[in-house]
Amino acid sequence: MSTADRLLELAGQGWVQLTELAAALLLSLAIGFERQVQQKSAGLRTYTLVGLGSALWVLVSKYGFSDIVGGSVSYDPSRVAAGIVSGLGFIGAGVIFMRRDTVRGLTTAASIWLTSAVGAAAGAGLVLLATATTLAYFLLMYGIRPLGRLAARFRPHVFTVRILYEDGRGLLRDIIDAVTGAGLSVEELRSGRRTDDAGAALVEVVLVLAGTVDLARLTSRLDEMAGIRGVRTGDALDE
């Protein structure tokens, strides 16, 4: 190694640091490619920039202040890594959103956070750990899916029941008793008022229920109640 290359490496601008940046680039690119294939809100460019930027910040914290350290001047390089974690919260919050009562984007936000850690590890020279974490990411995203399908078998079915009944009948308590008596739990209840074609006042109740039940039997039981105009069931995600 020439004297010039040696000086550049000591200053944090040699082949070692470039290799660490390249490792961060390739590893974050791999994660971003998988997210792009899955058509997620954050894709190839976002993940690659997060990983590469995190690596550069770590390198800056390691070597960028070496010329001013000494005497009464000191610094803590670990504070930059803590700043990366805090800063990624803004990007993570930007990809999380609510769709009705369902939270979307949590996995995307977590994977962006993990990509920043991979980039930071590569920038710190922990390329083996960064590589192992990237492999673990792909294992979790694909290898654990059969376990997720197994867990789904034990998850209670969630569906909605929309009921129309004549206003003034006071049927809500009887409706709740009927569905809970069938072994269902009420996850959500919404109600409103409307009128039929003849101008008669009606109450519309929408119940989000969880559990396993014979829907045809439950619908028939509700229909038999005096004052109920109609019962319709559907998937909770359709609401």
Phi, psi and omega in degrees: 000132181288163180298322180296316179296322180296318179294321179295320180294318178295329179277000179086019182228034181258192182292330178297313181292322177295324177295320178295320176296318180296321178296317177298320179298311184292318182291315178291329176296321179296317178293317179297325178296318179297319179293324178293319178298323179281000178057048178273168185295330174250131187235214190304308185293318182299311183294319181295319179294321179297312181294315181293318179295320178297319178297318180295319178298321178294319178296321177297319180293331181280321190239345189288344183241015184295336183279348181246356181281139179137156181065240181267002183258126176215163179207163182245104182299334183293342181293331178292318178299320177296323178294325177297315180299317180292317182295327180292343178300327180292317179292317179300318180294332182287340182257357177265129179214163181257132171242103190057246181253017183249132178272129179242151172093004181295319179295321178297315180297319180294322181288328174295317177300317179294322179297322177296324178292321177298314179297318180295320178296318178296319178294331178278000181090005180265060186294323179297316178295320179297319179293316179297322179293321177296318176297321178296326177300312181293326176297317180291321185286331185241319184288336184268357182299320176301325177293324177295320178293326177294319179295327181296333179293332182265355181280134180294144178291135180247128181210172180246151172232121179254123186235133174248128176219162184290133181296142179093354181280335181065044186269354187300318180297319180294323179295314180298318179298323182292316183285322179287329176293338177276003178091016181260151174253142181270111180275330183201148178223128176230146179217156178199172181246147177206176179234153177271184183298334180271359179090006179285140181285133179233156172248131177251124179242130176244119180250130170261115188244153177230135179142181180246127183202159173281103185297321180298319180291319179295316179298318179296320181294319179291321180298332182285346180289134179295131178100348179276128183268334182185151180225130179223136180247158180191176178287141181298330181288345179279350184284000000 
